[in-house]
Amino acid sequence: MDAVCVLQISKWIVAELIRVLHNRPVDEAAAIVDALVERESPLVWRVGEKLRVLDAKLSMKDKALILLHASSVS
């Protein structure tokens, strides 16, 4: 749990440094920051291009919504 916290705080610090001190076009800096702070869903397992919902107890509707969200994030 501590490592996850350190990782997220580190990503935030680097993203802020890129945002404030970048020597790149704004679009490129924004793309770097977006890639750095990519959101991850603990409900989805990703291997290559395949996504799997890890909670088998969810309804198909909920699984579809989770997969839709996970595919839009990447």
N, C-alpha and C positions, 0 to 999 in steps of 0.2 A: 504494500500500500504506500509506503514511503517512497519507493522508487517511482511509482506512478505519479505521485505529487511532484517530485523533483523533475521528472520528465516534462510534465505539463507546464510547470513554472519556467523551465529552461526554454521550451518552445515559445512561450509568451515573451520572454526577455529577448530572444533572438528576433522574433517577429517585430517587436517594438524597435529594436536597433535597425533592422532593415527599413522599417517604415520611416524612421527619423533620419537616418544617416545614409540612405541609399544614393548611389551615383548612377542610377539606371532610370530608364523611362518609368513613369508612374504605373503603366499597365504591367510591365515586367516585374516591378517590385511587388505589386498587388498579387500577381500570380505566384511569386515565391512565397509570400506570406500565406496565401490560401493553401498552398501545398504543405506548408509547414504546420499549420494548425488544423489539419484535416481531422474531422470528427470520426471517431470509431464507435461502433455499436457493439456492446458485449453480447448481444443476442444473435449476431450474425458471424458465421465462420466463413472466411474468404480464402479460396485456394485458386490462384490464377484468376480466371474469369467466372468461376462458379461460386455461388453464394448458397449457404445453408443456414436455416433458422435452427438455433440450438435448443429452443424450448419446444418440445413436442406436444405439450399440453395446450398450446395456443390454437385458436380456431384458424381455419384456412383464411378467413378475412383478415385477421390480425397478422398472420404470416405474410400475406400478400402486401399489406401496408408496410411491414417492416422491411421486406425485400425491396419494395419500391423506394423507400427512404434510403436504404443502404446503397442502392444502385445510383441514386441521384447525388449522393455525397462524393463518390469517387470520380 
